[in-house]
Amino acid sequence: MESIVTNIPNVETVRWAYRFILGRDAESDAVLAHWAIPADGRVILAHFIGSSEAADHRVAGYPSAGSWGEAWPGPEAVRAVFHLRFNAIPSAGEIEAELKAHPDLASLREGFLASPEVRAHVPPAAPPKATGLARPASAPGALQQPHRFTVLDKTFQLSGAADDGYWQNLVQGAPDEGPRRLARLIRAAFPDGGAGRVLVDAGANIGLTSMAMAAAAPYFSELLCFEPDVRSLSLLKGNLAANDLGRARALDIALAGREGMAQLWLDASNWGISVLVEPYSRIRGAGAMVSEVPIARLDSILTELDVERLDLLKISVSGGETPVISGAAEAIARNQPFVFVEFNLWTQMTAGARNPMEVLEEWRAAFPHMVSFDRQGKPMPILDHDGLLGVLQTVMTERDGVDNLILCSRLDWLERWGE
């Protein structure tokens, strides 16, 4: 087979993914186009195999619906199979060999479903009985038992992928202070429970920060959760539903400073690392999976959704934080929302191609107040340029190169932080 795919029509790949994995045709051409965005066929495969519909279909014995299965197999089906399994283009000889080995679509489908690449994404038939979160002997993409997280006084359950380093660190590593800080900020800023508030989670991943936001503002009007990585998006939707947050919206769009499409580089072993690559980026994605994703300004999305306000914007997008802020300039000027932003030295210098000190200066100049956190986790307003130097030194020497900052227009919430 030829190496990495460059010209397979992804719509056809998705068409056959629906047929072979879900046993049916897609609802419409628009649905096909939507799921055809990832360039890497293995990402498409992981999404479909990991869906709840696929799980139900697997239990039922992979039945098929419609007349598509009555046709003879053709080269387009074989090409889709190779794209999904290997992210590669089959040669003419390989297509001929596959068609000779599988004289009908049922046989080709059976071989595809039995392939190691597909079976690697199928969870174990029975979940482990042991308590805790011992790593199951399963292949990539399999889900672990849900894990309980408590933020403020709210406990919820999240599911994650067994082979995801981000998930493993969440359940086995040191507690992540970011979601807890975010929740305390929201509770202090909106002591009425967030009634009528619009909250945005840019870089929602599997939903930990989204849950923290909902815990702190249970009476929110809108909770918009943006996650362009299709692997995490599937888990995000499931986690929102499992925690009775169906009214929150999970959106497969990357927030940015412009409209269009862009490459998203995905780390195969850590789903918490997905980098939106712009022409100026200095990062190199050797060994990374690549997905083409839609990008948009938050101002445009709010207009499209007919959402007229913005009260809090959380941003953790691997070096793309400044473009997200610029893409929300109208809402920020209009509503003066709180911005809870990740400051990561490595992603700012590589994906963002920025001097981190210049980024701090820009953020401080764009908002009336910038607030960092002291060694005890207490919010600490930054009053002058020396304060910015202190933030940079603390992030470099005490915070492993990454920390949270709050950008805002008022500080009255500081009085309620400890409540």
N, C-alpha and C positions, 0 to 999 in steps of 0.2 A: 504494500500500500504506500501511497505517497505520504509525506509528512503532514505537518499541521494544516488544518483546513483553512482555505482562503476564499473559496468560491462556491461552496455548497449552499444552495438556497435554503436558509433556515426554516422557511415556512413549510417546505416539504418534510424536513426533519421533524418538526412539531406535528405535522399531519400524521406521520407514521408513529410517532410517540403516543398520540392519542389512541390510534388504532391498536397498536401492539400492547401497550401498557394498560390502557383503560377500556379497550375493547369496543370503542365507538369513535365516530367522527366528532370533530370539534363543533361547537355551537354555531360558529360563524367564521368568516374570513378575518374579521376584526380580532377575534380571540386568537386565531393562529398567528396573526401579525404581532399581537401583544407578547406571546410567549416565545416568539422567534427572535427577540432582541439579543439574548446572549449569543456570542459568536462560538463559544466552546460547546460542542455537542454534549460533553460530559456533564456540564452544568444543567443543561436541559434534562438529561437523563436523571440526574440527582433530584431535580425538582419533581418530576412526574412520579418516580418510584417512591419518593418520600411523602407523597400526598395521602390524605386520608381516604380519598376515593380509590387510589391504587391498593391500599391496605384492604379495604372492603372487597375490591375486585379479586385480589389474591386469595382471600378466604373463600370466595365463591367459586374458585377454580378457573379464573380468567375467562369468563364467558364473553361472547362477542355479540354486538348488536348492529343491525344494518346490513347492507348488501356488499360492503367493501371486501369482505372475506371471500366472496365468490369469484373474484377476479384472479387471473394468473399473476404470479409475482413478476415484477419488472425491475429494470435497473434502478429506478428511482427508490424503490423499497430497500434494495441492497445498499445503495449509497446512504440512505437515512440510517440504516443499521450500523454501518461503519462510522458514521458521524457521531452517533449516540455512544457507541462502545469505545471508539478510539480517538475521536475528534480528528479523523483522517479521511482521505478520499481513496476508495478502493480502485485498484487498477482494472483495466478491461478483463484481464485474466482472472482476477479475484471475483469480479462480478459474475463472469461465466461459471466459475467453480461453485459459487454460492447458489446460482440458479439451477445448476445441475444437481447439487446436493439436496435442494429443497424445491421439488416440483410444484408445490402449491403454497399459498400464503399461510396456511395453518402450520405447515412444516417450518417455514421460515420464521414465523412468530414463535413457535415452540423452541427453536434453536436460539433465538434471540433472548427469550426469557430465561433459558437455562444457562446462558453464558456467564462466565465469572464476573464480567463487568456489571451485569445487571444484578446478579445474586449478591454482589458485594454491598449493594444498597438496601437489601431486604433485611429488616430487623429479625431477631431470633423469633422462633415460633412461640416461645413462652418466655416471659420476662423472668429475670433471676428472682429467687425468693428471699435472698438475704437482705437484711436491712442495710441502710446506708447507701453509699454510692460507689460500691466496688465496680470497677470497669468491666463490663460484660465482654465475653469473647465474641465480638461481632465485628463486622467489616465496616468500612467507611460509610457514614451516613446513618447508621443505626442509632436509635434514640436511647438515652439512658432513662432510668426512672426519674420522674419529676422530683425536683428538689425544692424545699420550702425556703423562702426568703421572707424576712420581716423588716418592714420599713415603717418608722413611727409605730403605730399600734396595729398596723395592717399586715396580715400574713397571706402570702399568695404562693402559688406553685408555678415553677417554670420547667419546661422540658428543653433539653439540649442534645446535641449530637455527641456520641461517645468518643469520636475521633477528633473533636474540635478542641484545640488547646485553650481557646478563650473560655469555653464552658468548663473544662477541667480546672482552670484557675479560679473560676467563680465558686465552684463547689468545694475545692480542696485548698485553695490558696488563702492569703490574708483577705479579710473583708474589704470590699471596694467602697471607699468612703464617698465617691462621687454621687451615687444615687441617694445616699443618706443626706449629704449636704444639699442636694437638689430638693429633696422632699422638705427639709427644714426651711429652706429659703421660701418655697411655695407656701408652706403653712404660715410663716411669719409675714409674707407679703400679702396673702389673701386669707385673713383669719376667719372669713365667712365660709370657708370650705371651697373657695373658688367658684362660687355661684356665678354662672354666666360667662366664665372666663374661657379664653381660647389659648390652648397650650400646644406647642409644636416641639416634637422630638426629631431633630435632624441627626440621623445616624442611630436609629432605634435598635439595630441588631435584633436579638431575639426577644427584647421587651423588658429588660430589667429596669431601665430608666423610665420607660413608659408606665410600668406598674408603680414606680415611686411617685411619679407625677399624679397618677390617679389616686394613690393613697393620700397624698397631701391635699388634693383638690377634688374630692369625690363628686362635687356638684358642678364640674366643668361643663361648659357648653360644647366645646370641640376639643378633641385630643387627636392631633394629626401626627401620625408616626411614619416617617420617611425612611425606607430601607431598600436600596437598589440591588443588594446581593440576593439573588433568588433563593439561595440556600437558607439564609437567615430569615428572609421574608416569609417562607412557609412556616417556620417555627414561630415567628412573631404573630402571625394570624392565629395559629393554634393556641398560643399562650394567652392572647387577648380573649379569645372565646372561652378558654378554660377557666378564666378568672372573671367571667361575667362582664367583660369590657367590650362586648360586641358593638357598642355605639362609637368606640374609638375607630378611627380610620387608618388602615395600613396602606401606604402608598408606595408603589415600586418606582419611585423617582428619586434621583439624586439632586438635592438642592445645591445650587451654584449661583454664579453671578451672571449667567447668560442662559439662553434657551438653545436646545439642540440635542446632540448626541455626544457621548464621550466614552473613552475606554475606562473600564473599572478593572483594576488588577486585584485579583483575589488570591489570598494565601491559602493553599490547600490544607495546611495543618492548623491554621488559626483563623477562624471565621470572624474574629474581631478585627482583622486587618484587611481592609478593602480600601484601595487608594484610587481616587478619581484622578486620572492623568490628563493634564493640560499640556499644550505645546511647550510651555516654559518649565515644566517639571524637570527636576534633576534625578528623579528616582529611576532605577533600572529594575525591570520586573523579570529577571532571569528565573525561570522555573515557576512563575506565577501563571494562574489561569486568567484569561482575559475575557471580559464580557462587554458588549456594547450596550450602554444604558441611556435612557432619556434623562436629560438634565433640564432644570428650570429654575427661574427666580421664584422665591417665596411670594413676592408681591403678585406675580402672575397666577400662581396657584390659588392664593386667597381670593383673587378676583374671579377666577374660574369656578371656585366652589361657592362663591357668593358669601364669603366670610368677611365681615367688615371690621374685625378688630384682631389684635394680637396682644396678648398679655404676658406671655413668657415663651422664650425661644431657647431651647437647649441645643447646643451644637457640639458634636464630636464626630468629625468627618476627615480625620487623617490629613491635616494640613490644608484643607479647603475651607477653614472657618471664616477667613476674611471675605472670600467671594460670597459665602452664604449671607454674611452680614450686609454686604453691598447689595445683594439681591433682595434684601428685605428693607431697603432704605426708606421706601414710602411708608410702610407699616411702622417702622421704628420712629420716623418723624411724626407720624399721626398719633400713635398710641403710647409711645415711650415705654415699651415692654421691658421686662427684665431679660437679660441675656446671660445664660449660664453656659460658659464656653470652656472647652478643653484647650489647654496650652501645652503642646508637645514639641519639644525642641527638635527632635529628629524629623518629624513629619513637616514642620514648618520649613526646615532647611532643605528637605529633599522634594517632597511632593509640592510644597508651596514655593520652593526656591526663594525663601525670604530670610533675612537677618532677623532672628527672634526678638532682638531688642527693638528693631524698627516696628515689628508687629505690635509689641506692647505699647509703644508710643502712639501708633495709629489708633489702637483700641481706646487708649486713655483719652486721646483727643476727641474721639467721636462720641463719647458719652460723658455726662456730668460726673459720674462716679465709677471708679473701679475698686473692687473689693477682692482681696486674696484671703488666705487662711493661715493663721499662725500655727505654731507647733502643737497646740492643744486642739486645733480644729475650729477655733473661734474666728468669725469673719473680722477682717482687718482692712479698713479703707486705706487706699493708696493716695497719699496727699500731694506728692511731688515727684520729681525725677529721681531723687534718691530712693523713693519707695519703689519705683520701677526697677532700679538696679537691685534692690533687695529681693523683689520677686524673682528676677532672673537668677540671682545667686542661690536662693532657696530651692528653686526648681532643679538647678544643676547639681547641688550638693546634698540635698535632703529628700527630694521627691522623685528620684530615679528618672529625671528628665521630663516629667509630665505632672500637671496639676490642673486644678479648676480655678476659674476666675468668674466673678460676677460683674457685669456691666449694667448700670442702671441709672435712673434719673432721680431717685430719692433714697433716703437712708432711714426712714422712720421704722422700717421693718427690723432694724438691728435691735430695737428695744424688745421685740417679741421673739428673738432668736432662741432664747433659753426656755421659752414657755413649753 
